[in-house]
Amino acid sequence: MNTENNEGDFSPHESLQVIADMIEKVQNDKMRRLAKKRVAFKKAVAITGFLSLMLILVWYFTTGPQSYFWPMWPMIGFAFSLLIQYLEAYAGNTFFSEDREYKKLKSQQNQ
């Protein structure tokens, strides 16, 4: 850091380095959030699979395969939930995006 004039003064090279470091931090934060969403999705798939298996076993051992397959209703709900989580984690869906909401609020504030 250039300390000849003032301690707060940066050379052009140092200013660019500070900006580059800030951009890298923002990008890393976004990648970390995306990684967390993907891990959460994988956990949800495992938990949903286990719960679906448990429901099928309860149905099979209580009423049997000759009866109405009621576990399909909670499994349809599970599938809908997994679809939303998949879209957030892998498809780049911006409908549920925090960044989109932040930008919307910021533009409302500036009006």
C-alpha positions as CSV (number, residue, x, y, z in Angstrom):
1,M,0.0,0.0,0.0
2,N,1.3,3.5,-0.8
3,T,1.8,5.4,2.4
4,E,3.6,8.4,1.1
5,N,0.6,10.9,0.9
6,N,-2.2,9.4,3.1
7,E,-2.7,6.1,4.6
8,G,-6.1,5.8,2.7
9,D,-4.6,6.5,-0.7
10,F,-4.2,3.5,-3.0
11,S,-2.2,3.3,-6.2
12,P,-4.2,2.4,-9.3
13,H,-2.8,-1.1,-9.2
14,E,-3.7,-1.6,-5.5
15,S,-7.2,-0.2,-6.2
16,L,-7.7,-2.8,-9.0
17,Q,-6.5,-5.5,-6.7
18,V,-8.9,-4.6,-3.9
19,I,-11.8,-4.5,-6.4
20,A,-10.7,-7.9,-7.9
21,D,-10.5,-9.4,-4.4
22,M,-14.0,-8.1,-3.6
23,I,-15.4,-9.5,-6.9
24,E,-13.8,-12.9,-6.1
25,K,-15.3,-12.9,-2.6
26,V,-18.8,-12.2,-4.0
27,Q,-18.4,-15.0,-6.6
28,N,-17.2,-17.4,-3.9
29,D,-20.1,-16.5,-1.7
30,K,-22.6,-17.2,-4.6
31,M,-20.8,-20.6,-5.4
32,R,-21.0,-21.5,-1.7
33,R,-24.7,-20.8,-1.5
34,L,-25.3,-22.8,-4.7
35,A,-23.2,-25.7,-3.2
36,K,-25.3,-25.6,0.0
37,K,-28.5,-25.8,-2.1
38,R,-27.1,-28.8,-4.0
39,V,-26.1,-30.6,-0.9
40,A,-29.5,-29.9,0.7
41,F,-31.2,-31.3,-2.4
42,K,-29.2,-34.5,-2.3
43,K,-30.1,-34.9,1.4
44,A,-33.7,-34.3,0.6
45,V,-33.7,-37.0,-2.1
46,A,-32.2,-39.5,0.4
47,I,-34.7,-38.6,3.1
48,T,-37.6,-38.6,0.7
49,G,-36.6,-42.0,-0.6
50,F,-36.4,-43.4,2.9
51,L,-39.8,-42.0,3.9
52,S,-41.4,-43.3,0.7
53,L,-40.0,-46.7,1.3
54,M,-41.4,-46.7,4.9
55,L,-44.8,-45.6,3.6
56,I,-44.8,-48.4,1.1
57,L,-43.8,-51.0,3.7
58,V,-46.6,-49.7,6.1
59,W,-49.1,-50.0,3.2
60,Y,-47.8,-53.5,2.2
61,F,-47.9,-55.0,5.7
62,T,-51.1,-53.4,6.9
63,T,-53.5,-53.6,3.9
64,G,-51.5,-55.5,1.3
65,P,-51.0,-55.2,-2.4
66,Q,-54.6,-55.9,-3.2
67,S,-55.7,-52.7,-1.6
68,Y,-55.7,-49.0,-2.7
69,F,-52.2,-47.7,-3.0
70,W,-52.5,-44.7,-0.7
71,P,-48.8,-44.0,-0.4
72,M,-48.9,-42.4,-3.8
73,W,-50.4,-39.2,-2.4
74,P,-47.6,-38.2,0.0
75,M,-45.1,-39.4,-2.6
76,I,-46.6,-37.0,-5.1
77,G,-46.2,-34.2,-2.6
78,F,-42.6,-35.3,-2.0
79,A,-41.9,-35.2,-5.7
80,F,-43.3,-31.7,-6.1
81,S,-41.1,-30.5,-3.2
82,L,-38.0,-32.2,-4.8
83,L,-38.8,-30.6,-8.1
84,I,-38.7,-27.1,-6.6
85,Q,-35.5,-27.9,-4.8
86,Y,-34.0,-29.3,-8.0
87,L,-34.9,-26.1,-9.9
88,E,-33.3,-23.9,-7.3
89,A,-30.1,-26.0,-7.1
90,Y,-29.4,-27.1,-10.6
91,A,-31.6,-25.3,-13.2
92,G,-30.8,-21.8,-12.3
93,N,-34.4,-20.9,-11.6
94,T,-34.6,-17.3,-10.6
95,F,-38.2,-17.2,-9.4
96,F,-37.1,-18.2,-5.9
97,S,-33.8,-16.3,-6.1
98,E,-32.6,-14.2,-3.2
99,D,-30.6,-12.1,-5.6
100,R,-33.7,-11.4,-7.6
101,E,-35.7,-10.3,-4.6
102,Y,-32.8,-8.2,-3.3
103,K,-32.5,-6.4,-6.7
104,K,-36.3,-5.8,-6.7
105,L,-36.2,-4.3,-3.2
106,K,-33.2,-2.2,-4.1
107,S,-35.0,-0.8,-7.2
108,Q,-38.1,0.0,-5.1
109,Q,-36.0,1.8,-2.5
110,N,-34.4,3.9,-5.2
111,Q,-37.7,5.1,-6.6
